[in-house]
Amino acid sequence: MPHIPLPAAPALDDSDPRLIFALRGAQEEERITGSHRHGHGQLFGADTGLVTVGTRHGQWVVPATHAVWVPPHEEHSMRSHGPFSGWSLYVAEPACAALPATLRTLKASALLRAAVDRAAAWPDAPLAEAQTRLAGVMLDEITASRDDGFGLPMPRDARLLRVTRRLAANPGNRRSLDEWAAVAAVSPRTLSRRFVEETGFSFSQWRQRARLMRAVELLVANQAVTTVALDLGYDDVSAFIAAFRRVFRVTPARFAAGDVPMKQG
């Protein structure tokens, strides 16, 4: 595929006759798109490389073979980690009523990918009857998808945010729960309880997840498994491999080679 950067999003609205609009592209350099929002839904997929999508609710990692669904009006940013090739499917807001109302990652089926390939070649014009039927198939595929969970939810509590933002920036930080409670200016018991209430994970589970999300980025950037493990605060490589396999159902080395599971364990 030629290295053609993905163009800017189309301005789909109620007056636009197109139900969907698909784009494909690839580029060698890192791509960073600042925080923005639009009135249409967006399904962003990666063929090669790795993409991270961020919102006020957290961060979602999009490895090759997966895609992330962003509902209309959801503020989000995007960053590719090195070279990548991928695609975007934009869905006009009226067609999003039956689609997921929250951001999610999903396994992009072969049918969905083939349909996006076809749609990316369509002319900039109202959809013909056959094209409308295929657009319906793509919407059905998104509707039927299940959240693959490649996400790191962020709390709303400002005290917890002081902790999660530092951990997200440096997942290898080895501070104890008591030390992080002091950073948040709350008791360890309160920190533990609020983490579960706000993120659905215990503090240790959230920190583990932050480490594994960063591990995915580093592995795709061709960092050695041993280096990744030590940089992220694991006591030894075996502990890192076991934690990674427990969540992603594949070893770090196989993941780096492109063997991405359909769903986390």
C-alpha positions in Angstrom: 0.0 0.0 0.0 1.4 3.5 -0.8 2.2 5.6 2.2 -0.7 8.1 1.9 -1.7 9.8 5.1 -5.3 9.5 6.1 -7.2 12.6 4.9 -9.2 14.8 7.3 -12.6 13.6 8.3 -15.5 14.4 6.0 -18.2 16.8 7.2 -21.1 14.4 7.4 -24.4 15.8 8.9 -28.1 15.4 8.5 -28.1 17.0 5.1 -25.4 14.8 3.7 -26.8 12.0 1.5 -24.0 9.6 2.5 -24.7 7.1 5.2 -21.0 6.3 5.6 -17.7 7.4 4.3 -14.6 5.2 4.3 -10.9 6.2 4.0 -7.7 4.2 3.9 -4.1 5.3 4.3 -0.6 4.6 5.6 2.5 6.5 6.7 6.0 5.9 7.9 6.1 8.7 10.5 4.3 8.9 13.8 0.9 10.5 13.6 -0.6 12.7 16.4 -4.1 14.1 16.2 -5.0 16.5 19.0 -8.2 16.4 21.0 -11.3 17.0 18.9 -14.9 16.0 18.4 -17.3 15.7 15.4 -21.0 15.0 14.9 -20.5 11.7 13.2 -19.3 8.3 14.6 -15.9 7.0 13.7 -14.6 3.4 13.5 -10.8 3.6 13.3 -8.9 0.4 12.5 -5.2 -0.6 12.2 -3.8 -3.0 9.6 -0.2 -2.7 10.8 1.3 -0.8 13.7 -0.4 0.4 16.9 -2.7 3.3 17.6 -3.8 4.8 21.0 -7.0 6.7 21.3 -7.5 8.9 24.3 -10.7 10.4 25.8 -11.6 12.0 29.1 -12.7 8.5 30.2 -9.3 6.8 29.5 -7.1 5.4 26.9 -7.7 2.6 24.4 -5.1 0.7 22.5 -5.8 -0.4 19.0 -3.4 -3.1 17.8 -3.5 -4.5 14.3 -6.6 -6.5 13.5 -8.7 -4.4 15.9 -10.6 -1.2 15.7 -12.0 1.4 18.1 -15.5 2.8 17.8 -15.9 6.5 18.8 -19.6 7.7 19.1 -20.7 11.1 17.8 -19.6 14.1 19.8 -17.1 12.1 21.9 -14.0 14.2 22.4 -10.9 12.1 21.5 -7.3 12.2 20.4 -5.2 9.7 18.4 -1.6 8.8 18.3 0.2 6.2 16.2 3.3 4.6 17.6 5.7 4.6 14.6 4.7 3.5 11.1 1.2 2.4 10.6 -1.5 1.6 8.0 -5.1 1.8 8.7 -8.6 2.9 7.9 -11.5 5.0 9.1 -15.2 4.5 8.7 -17.3 7.6 9.4 -21.0 7.1 10.1 -23.5 9.9 9.8 -25.1 10.7 13.2 -28.6 9.6 12.3 -27.3 6.1 11.5 -25.6 5.8 14.9 -28.7 5.4 16.9 -28.5 1.6 17.0 -24.7 1.6 17.4 -22.8 1.5 20.7 -23.3 4.6 22.8 -19.8 4.4 24.4 -16.3 4.1 23.1 -15.1 0.5 22.7 -12.5 -1.6 21.0 -13.6 -4.5 18.8 -12.2 -7.3 16.7 -12.5 -6.2 13.1 -14.0 -9.2 11.2 -12.9 -10.2 7.8 -16.3 -9.2 6.5 -16.1 -5.7 8.0 -12.6 -5.2 6.6 -13.6 -6.3 3.1 -16.6 -4.0 3.2 -14.4 -1.1 4.3 -12.0 -1.8 1.4 -14.9 -1.7 -1.0 -16.4 1.5 0.5 -13.0 3.3 0.4 -13.1 3.1 -3.4 -16.6 4.6 -3.7 -16.9 8.0 -5.4 -17.9 11.0 -3.4 -21.6 10.8 -4.3 -24.9 9.6 -2.8 -24.9 5.8 -2.2 -26.4 3.5 -4.9 -28.8 0.8 -3.8 -26.1 -1.9 -3.6 -23.8 0.4 -1.7 -26.5 1.2 0.8 -27.0 -2.5 1.4 -23.3 -3.0 2.0 -23.3 0.1 4.4 -26.1 -1.7 6.3 -23.9 -4.8 6.6 -21.0 -2.7 8.1 -23.4 -1.1 10.6 -24.7 -4.6 11.6 -21.1 -5.7 12.1 -20.4 -2.8 14.5 -23.7 -3.4 16.3 -23.0 -7.1 16.9 -19.4 -6.5 18.1 -18.4 -7.1 21.7 -16.1 -4.8 23.6 -12.6 -6.3 23.5 -11.5 -4.3 26.5 -8.2 -2.9 25.3 -8.8 0.1 27.6 -7.5 1.9 30.7 -10.5 3.7 32.4 -9.7 6.9 34.2 -11.4 8.0 37.4 -13.3 11.2 37.8 -12.2 12.0 41.4 -9.5 14.7 41.3 -7.6 13.0 44.1 -7.4 9.7 42.2 -6.5 11.5 39.0 -3.3 12.8 40.6 -2.3 9.1 41.0 -3.5 7.7 37.7 -2.0 10.5 35.6 1.4 9.9 37.2 1.1 6.1 36.8 0.0 6.4 33.2 3.0 8.6 32.5 5.3 6.2 34.3 3.7 2.7 34.8 7.0 1.3 36.2 6.8 3.5 39.3 7.2 1.2 42.3 5.5 3.3 45.0 3.3 1.3 47.4 -0.4 1.8 47.9 0.3 3.7 51.1 2.7 6.1 49.3 0.2 6.7 46.5 -2.5 7.3 49.1 -0.3 10.1 50.5 0.0 11.6 47.0 -3.8 11.6 46.7 -4.1 13.0 50.3 -6.5 10.2 51.3 -6.2 7.1 53.4 -5.1 3.8 51.8 -8.5 2.3 52.5 -10.3 5.3 50.8 -7.9 5.0 47.8 -8.6 1.3 47.4 -12.4 1.7 47.7 -12.6 4.7 45.4 -10.5 3.0 42.7 -13.0 0.1 42.5 -16.0 2.5 42.5 -14.5 4.8 39.8 -12.7 2.4 37.4 -14.1 -1.0 38.1 -10.6 -2.2 39.0 -8.7 -2.4 42.3 -5.6 -0.2 42.6 -3.2 -3.1 41.9 -5.4 -4.3 38.9 -5.4 -0.8 37.5 -1.6 -0.4 37.8 -1.1 -3.8 36.2 -3.4 -2.8 33.4 -1.5 0.5 32.9 1.8 -1.5 32.7 0.4 -3.9 30.1 -1.1 -1.1 28.0 2.4 0.5 27.9 4.0 -2.9 27.2 1.9 -3.2 24.1 3.2 0.1 22.8 6.8 -0.8 23.6 6.6 -4.2 22.1 5.2 -2.9 18.8 8.1 -0.4 18.9 10.5 -3.4 18.8 11.7 -3.1 22.4 13.1 -6.4 23.8 10.8 -8.3 26.1 13.4 -8.2 28.9 13.8 -4.4 28.6 10.1 -3.9 28.6 9.6 -6.0 31.7 12.3 -4.2 33.7 11.3 -0.8 32.6 7.8 -1.4 33.7 8.7 -2.4 37.2 8.4 -6.2 37.1 10.7 -8.1 39.4 11.7 -10.6 36.6 10.8 -11.4 33.0 8.9 -14.5 33.9 6.4 -12.4 36.0 5.9 -10.0 33.1 5.3 -12.8 30.6 2.8 -14.5 32.9 0.9 -11.3 33.5 0.8 -10.5 29.8 -0.3 -13.9 28.8 -3.0 -14.0 31.5 -4.6 -10.8 30.0 -3.9 -11.1 26.3 -3.8 -14.9 26.0 -0.5 -14.8 24.1 3.2 -14.2 25.1 4.8 -10.8 24.6 7.1 -12.2 21.9 4.2 -13.6 19.9 2.2 -10.4 20.3 5.1 -8.4 19.0 5.3 -10.7 16.0 1.6 -9.9 15.2 -0.2 -12.8 16.8 -3.0 -10.7 18.4 -5.7 -12.5 20.3 -9.4 -12.0 19.5 -10.2 -11.2 23.1 -8.5 -10.7 26.3 -8.7 -13.3 29.0 
